[in-house]
Amino acid sequence: MTSPPVRRFRGIMHIDLDQFQVSVERRRNPDLVGVPVIVGGTGDPMEPRKVVTCASYEARDQGVRAGMPLRSAFRKMPDATYLPLDHPLYDEASDEVMSTLRDFGYPVEVIGWDEAFLGVPVDGGAVDLRELAGSIRRRILDDNRLSSAVGISDNKQRAKMATGFAKREPDHVFSLDNQNWMPIMGERGVGDLWSVGPKTTAKLEKLGLMTVAQLAAEDRDRLVSEFGPHLGNWLNLLSRGGGDINVSTEPFIARSHSKVETFPTDLTDPVEIDDAVSRLTRELLEQVISEQRIPFRVAVTVRTKTFYTRTKSHKLPAPTTDLAVLDAAMLAVLHKFELDRPIRLLGVRFDLVMPDED
């Protein structure tokens, strides 16, 4: 059997959604626009062992960063608005954006809720990459009401790094190529190279390789000797602006599917709440069955009138598409909540068996 030909791309774009979780929360509640917003954990900044997942620029200006303990963020900004993670909502928003990207007709490789690579093939006709990047940003803003930045290059690593510069540009688009790579990156620290982590950075600095230019000028055999053939050759390639030139054309396979509903009138009747969860479960199962997927875990998200949000889950005894089993499991999870406040939103989620795990 012959291997399929490798598709060649004359341009690879990295699309990054700006302050994603915060932006999605602001899309839902416009009153949050312009105020410091911090998303993480259950939204309780005093809960131990919980960290910031996303901070608005107003919070970042005060030193709040993703990965910071929520308690530390609270000490810096006690008056900020703290919100819980809402996985179903972010899944839904991410799916919308990725669908918008795929509408352009180019291969799209999803690498997270808020970022993806898009490849423009060599045989894709005469396309101005900067104009295309601008069109992508406008479509995401118009269709999904989310802002984004686009980095352009000839490989994924350099495109990803270009996005960091794009966020500082007026049009939020930036290109990194062979001409400007070393003038821009040469004097930056080796830790600024995407995929070079803290341990590798520390080891490089111990060897006296502090900057990208120094790493690029280092003898490759020495790098291989110090780091092994795989990482040593990769560091040599990366420092010179090289990287992965493949954009996966395989369809993205979600690990979960969810369905969320915000009710026009808050629910208080237990029977109505049960009925709503059962209906959402049935509708979600229809989607999952249409994709020939099988749930192995169920989860329920409850948001009260005061925006207090919690998610609980349960692993099934065995993967199944039996509605009776799934409905009973979902209701059992729902009944673990103390439903003593009006319900503003309900969400159901299936975690799905991956094809290679069948």
C-alpha positions in Angstrom: 0.0 0.0 0.0 1.4 3.4 -0.9 1.2 6.3 1.5 -1.1 9.2 0.5 0.8 12.2 -0.8 1.7 14.9 1.7 -0.2 18.0 1.0 2.0 21.1 0.6 0.9 24.5 2.0 2.2 27.8 0.9 0.8 29.4 4.0 -0.2 28.2 7.5 -2.3 30.4 9.7 -2.8 30.2 13.5 -6.1 31.6 14.6 -6.3 32.5 18.3 -9.5 33.7 19.9 -8.9 36.7 22.2 -9.4 36.1 26.0 -11.8 33.3 25.0 -13.7 32.4 28.1 -14.1 36.0 29.1 -15.3 37.0 25.6 -17.8 34.2 25.6 -19.1 35.3 29.0 -19.4 38.9 27.8 -21.2 37.7 24.8 -23.8 36.1 27.1 -23.9 39.0 29.5 -22.9 42.4 27.9 -22.9 44.0 31.4 -19.5 42.4 31.9 -17.9 44.4 29.0 -15.3 46.9 30.3 -15.1 45.5 33.8 -12.4 43.2 35.2 -13.5 39.5 34.7 -11.7 36.5 36.0 -12.8 32.9 35.1 -11.8 29.8 37.0 -12.9 27.0 39.2 -16.4 27.3 40.6 -16.2 31.1 40.6 -15.4 31.2 44.3 -12.0 33.0 44.6 -11.5 31.7 48.1 -11.8 28.1 47.1 -8.5 26.3 47.6 -6.4 24.7 44.8 -8.3 26.5 42.1 -6.6 28.6 39.4 -7.4 31.4 37.0 -8.3 29.9 33.6 -8.8 33.3 31.8 -8.5 36.9 32.8 -9.8 40.0 31.0 -7.2 42.6 29.9 -8.4 44.8 32.7 -7.4 42.1 35.2 -4.2 41.3 33.3 -3.1 45.0 33.6 -3.2 44.4 37.4 -1.0 41.3 37.2 -3.6 38.6 37.1 -2.5 35.7 34.8 -3.9 32.3 33.7 -2.6 29.6 36.0 -2.4 31.9 39.0 -4.2 30.7 42.2 -7.6 32.3 42.4 -6.8 33.4 46.0 -3.8 35.3 44.7 -5.9 36.9 42.0 -8.5 37.9 44.7 -5.7 39.6 46.7 -4.8 41.7 43.7 -8.4 42.4 42.6 -11.0 41.8 45.3 -13.6 43.8 43.3 -13.3 41.9 40.0 -16.1 39.8 38.8 -15.3 36.1 39.3 -17.1 33.5 37.2 -17.0 29.7 37.1 -15.9 27.6 34.2 -18.8 26.7 32.0 -17.5 23.9 29.8 -20.8 23.3 27.8 -21.0 27.0 26.9 -17.3 27.1 25.8 -17.7 23.8 23.8 -20.7 25.4 22.0 -18.9 28.7 21.3 -15.7 26.8 20.1 -17.7 24.6 17.8 -19.4 27.6 16.2 -16.0 29.3 15.5 -14.5 26.1 14.1 -17.5 25.7 11.8 -16.9 29.2 10.6 -13.3 28.4 9.8 -14.2 25.3 7.9 -16.6 27.3 5.8 -13.6 28.9 4.1 -12.9 25.5 2.4 -9.3 25.0 3.7 -8.0 22.2 6.0 -8.5 23.2 9.7 -6.7 21.6 12.6 -8.3 22.3 15.9 -5.8 22.4 18.8 -8.0 23.7 21.6 -11.2 25.5 22.5 -9.8 28.8 21.3 -7.2 28.1 18.6 -6.7 26.3 15.3 -4.4 26.1 12.3 -5.6 26.7 8.8 -3.6 25.6 5.8 -3.7 27.3 2.4 -2.5 24.7 -0.1 0.0 25.4 -2.9 -2.7 24.3 -5.3 -5.3 26.5 -3.7 -5.1 29.3 -6.3 -3.9 32.9 -6.0 -4.8 33.9 -2.4 -3.5 37.0 -0.6 -2.7 35.5 2.8 -3.1 38.8 4.7 -6.4 39.5 3.0 -7.6 36.0 3.9 -6.5 36.5 7.5 -8.5 39.7 7.6 -11.6 38.0 6.1 -11.3 35.2 8.7 -11.2 37.8 11.6 -14.2 39.6 10.2 -16.2 36.5 9.7 -15.5 35.3 13.3 -16.5 38.7 14.6 -19.7 39.0 12.5 -20.9 35.4 12.8 -19.7 34.5 16.3 -19.3 37.9 18.0 -15.7 37.0 19.1 -12.5 38.7 18.4 -9.3 36.9 17.2 -5.7 37.3 16.1 -4.1 35.6 13.2 -0.4 34.6 12.8 0.9 33.7 9.3 3.9 31.7 8.3 5.0 28.6 6.5 4.9 26.2 9.5 2.8 25.8 12.6 5.4 26.8 15.2 6.3 30.0 13.5 2.6 30.8 12.8 1.8 30.2 16.5 4.6 32.6 17.5 3.4 35.2 14.9 0.0 35.3 16.7 1.7 36.7 19.8 2.9 39.7 17.7 -0.5 39.9 15.9 -2.2 40.8 19.2 -0.2 44.0 19.3 -0.9 45.0 15.8 -3.8 47.3 14.8 -5.3 44.8 12.4 -4.4 41.8 14.7 -2.5 40.1 11.8 1.2 39.4 11.7 3.5 37.4 9.4 6.8 35.7 10.4 9.0 34.4 7.6 12.6 33.8 6.7 13.2 37.6 6.1 12.1 38.9 9.5 12.6 35.8 11.7 16.1 36.6 13.0 15.7 40.4 13.2 12.5 39.8 15.3 13.4 36.7 17.3 17.2 36.6 17.3 17.7 38.6 20.6 14.7 37.0 22.4 15.2 34.3 25.0 15.1 30.7 24.0 12.0 30.2 26.2 10.1 32.4 23.7 10.3 29.6 21.2 6.9 27.7 21.1 7.3 24.2 22.5 10.5 25.0 24.5 9.5 24.5 28.1 11.0 25.7 31.3 13.3 22.7 31.9 14.7 22.8 28.4 15.1 26.6 28.7 17.0 26.2 31.9 19.3 23.6 30.4 20.0 25.7 27.4 20.8 28.7 29.5 23.2 26.6 31.6 25.0 25.8 28.4 25.3 29.6 27.7 22.6 29.5 25.0 20.5 32.4 26.2 19.0 33.8 22.9 17.4 32.4 19.8 20.4 33.6 17.7 22.8 31.9 20.0 20.9 28.6 19.8 20.7 28.9 16.0 24.4 29.4 15.8 25.2 26.4 18.0 26.7 23.3 16.5 23.9 20.8 15.9 26.1 17.8 17.0 26.5 19.4 20.4 22.8 19.9 20.7 22.2 16.2 19.8 24.9 15.2 22.3 23.2 17.2 25.1 19.6 16.6 24.3 19.4 13.4 22.2 18.7 13.1 18.5 15.0 14.0 18.6 15.1 17.1 20.8 18.6 18.2 19.7 17.6 18.3 16.0 14.2 19.9 16.8 15.9 22.7 18.7 18.2 23.3 15.8 15.3 23.5 13.4 13.1 25.5 15.6 15.7 28.2 16.4 16.2 28.8 12.6 12.5 29.3 12.1 11.6 25.8 11.0 8.7 23.7 12.2 5.9 21.3 11.4 4.5 21.9 7.9 1.6 19.5 8.2 -2.0 20.6 8.8 -4.1 17.6 9.6 -6.9 17.0 7.1 -8.6 14.5 9.3 -11.9 15.6 10.6 -11.9 16.8 14.2 -13.4 14.2 16.5 -14.9 15.8 19.7 -14.4 13.9 23.0 -17.7 15.2 24.2 -21.0 16.7 23.0 -23.2 19.0 25.1 -26.5 20.8 24.9 -27.3 23.9 27.0 -30.5 25.8 27.4 -31.0 29.2 29.1 -34.7 29.5 30.1 -36.7 32.7 29.4 -38.3 32.2 32.9 -36.4 30.6 35.7 -37.5 27.0 36.6 -38.6 26.3 40.1 -40.9 23.2 39.7 -38.9 20.0 40.2 -41.0 18.2 37.6 -40.3 20.9 35.0 -36.6 20.7 35.8 -36.6 16.9 35.4 -38.5 17.2 32.2 -36.1 19.8 30.8 -33.1 17.6 31.5 -34.8 14.6 30.0 -35.6 16.5 26.8 -32.1 17.8 26.5 -30.8 14.3 27.0 -33.0 13.0 24.3 -32.1 15.7 21.8 -28.4 15.3 22.6 -28.6 11.5 22.1 -30.1 12.0 18.7 -27.1 14.0 17.6 -24.7 11.5 19.1 -26.4 8.5 17.4 -26.4 10.4 14.1 -22.6 10.6 14.4 -22.4 6.9 15.4 -20.8 7.8 18.8 -21.3 6.1 22.2 -21.5 7.9 25.5 -19.5 6.5 28.5 -20.1 9.4 31.0 -22.9 11.8 31.6 -22.7 15.3 33.2 -25.2 17.9 34.2 -24.6 21.7 34.6 -26.9 23.8 36.7 -26.8 27.6 36.8 -29.1 29.4 39.3 -30.7 32.8 39.0 -27.7 34.3 40.8 -25.4 32.8 38.1 -24.0 30.2 40.6 -22.9 27.4 38.3 -21.9 23.8 39.1 -21.3 20.7 37.0 -21.5 17.1 38.3 -20.8 13.9 36.3 -21.1 10.1 36.5 -19.3 7.4 34.6 -21.7 4.8 33.2 -21.3 1.1 34.1 -20.7 0.5 30.4 -20.9 2.7 27.2 -24.4 2.8 25.8 -26.9 4.6 23.6 -29.9 3.3 25.5 -32.1 6.3 26.2 -33.7 4.8 29.3 -30.3 4.1 30.8 -28.9 7.5 29.9 -31.9 9.4 31.0 -31.9 7.7 34.4 -28.2 8.4 34.8 -28.6 12.0 33.9 -31.5 12.5 36.3 -29.6 10.8 39.1 -26.8 13.3 38.6 -29.3 16.2 38.5 -30.7 15.0 41.8 -27.3 15.3 43.5 -27.8 19.1 43.3 -29.6 21.0 46.1 -32.2 22.5 43.8 -33.3 25.2 46.3 -32.9 28.2 44.0 -34.5 29.2 40.7 -32.8 27.5 37.7 -31.6 29.9 34.9 -29.7 27.3 32.8 -29.4 23.6 32.4 -26.8 21.7 30.4 -26.2 18.1 29.7 -23.0 16.5 28.4 -22.0 13.1 27.1 -18.3 12.1 27.2 -17.9 9.8 24.2 -15.8 6.7 23.4 -13.2 7.7 20.9 -13.0 5.6 17.7 -9.6 4.2 18.5 -10.9 3.1 21.9 -13.7 1.0 20.6 
